[in-house]
Amino acid sequence: MPEMTGILCTVSEVSRRAASVQALTDKIRAMSDEALNNFDAALLSMNLEIAADALKTVQEMAAYLSRPVVETSRLWKNGSGQYETTSGYCFCEGSAIEVLVPNHKCSTDASHWERTRLQYDGKDYYLAGYPDLPLVGMAVRVRMGDQP
């Protein structure tokens, strides 16, 4: 398996080309009707925009993953009702959070790291996309540059 650094470099190189994709999209939109059917231009342009957005998302994730992990710990609920790590990093509504999500669909009970957001329903916090997972005791990672 290639080193993560090499993968991140490749992702960065591909992502730099996203500007070229956007420029191509703009060029297609400006083409005359004789050069390209309007419906075809719109379809191609839309798909290029989807590709450019996906490349931007990948680039943002690569930048995030390139930051070193400064803490791996488990969440606990403090006296204010917020969830925090062993070293005191507190999460509030809307906070990005990297959690070790159990894979209930796999018979080997494998888990995977996922970046999501903390939400609040008026009673307690929960993970976006995983409202039924208990937060107390959940493994989390905090990366350099995350805001407390």
N, C-alpha and C positions, 0 to 999 in steps of 0.2 A: 504494500500500500504506500502511495507517495506520501512524503512528509507534508504536514499541514502547511508549513511555510510555502512550499512549492505550489500547493493547491491555491492558497491565498494570493500568491503572485499571479497565477494564471487567471483567477477570477478578476483581479484588479485590471489586468491587461484587457480581458474581454469587456469589462465594464467601461473602460475608457473609450471603447468603440461605440458606446451607446449614443454619444453625441453625433457620430456619423449616421446612425440609424435615424435619429431625430431630424437631422439635416435632409436625409433622403425623404422622410415623410413630408417635410415642408416642400421639397422640390416636386414631389408627386402631386401635391395639392395645387401647385402653381402651373402644372402642365395644361396645355390647351386641350379642348375637347377632341380635336383631331388626333392629338398624340395618344390620348388614352381615354377610353370610355369613362364617364364620370362615376358610374357605379363601380367599375373595376378599380378606379383610383381611390374611391372611398373605402372599399373593402381592403385593398392593400395598405392604405394609410392606417386604417384602424388596427390591422394586425401588426404593423410596424410599431405603433404606439404601445400595444400590449407587450411586445418584445422589449421595447425600451424601458417600460415600467418594471418588467420582470428583472431586467439587467440591473436597474437601480436598486431594487430590493435585494438582489444577490450581493451587490457591492456594499450596501449598508450592513448586511449580515456578516460579510467577510471582514469589514472594518471592526465590527463588534467582536467577532471571534479572535481577531488578532490582538485584542487587549488581554493582558494576563489576568488570570483568576487570582484575586487577593484573599478570598475567603470562600470556603466550602463548609457549610454548617447546616443545622436544622432550625426550622422556624419554631418560635414559641410565642404565645400571646402575652403581651405585657399588661400592666395595670390600666393602661389607657385603652385597651381593646385592640391595639395595633399588633401586627406581627413583626417580629424582629429576629435578627441572627444573634449568634453567640457574642459577637463583637459589638453589637448595638446598632447595626444597620436596620432602620425601620422602614417598612413599606406602608404606603397609604394608597387610597383609591387612585387608580390610574398609573401607579408605579409599574414600570417594566420589571419583570422578575424572571429569572432563569431557574427552572425547577426540574427535578428528576421525576418525570411522569411515569407511573407504573403502566406497563402494557398488559392490560387485562385480556387482550385478544390473543395473546401468544401463550402457548402451553408451557413455555420455559420461564414465564413470568419475567421476561426481560424488560428493562426500563430504558428510557431515553431522555436526554436533556432537551428541554424546549423553552423558548423565550415567549412569554405571554404577558398579560397585564393583570393587576389586581383590581377587582371590582368590589363594590359595596352595595348591598341590597337593602340597606336601612337597619339591618340587624347584625350582620357580620360580613366579613370579607370573603371573597371566593376568587378562584382563578377563571379568567375569561376562557371559555371553551371547556372548562372542567368544573362546573358548579358543585358537583357532588364529592370532589376530592377534599378530604380534611387537610387543613393547612398546618395544624399543630404537628410537629415532627417531620414535616416535609423537607427533603434535602434541597438546598438552594446553593447557587454560586453567585458571588458578587465579583464583578470585574473592575479593574482599575478604571477610574473615571466615572463609575456609577455614582449618582448623587444620593446621599443619605436623606 
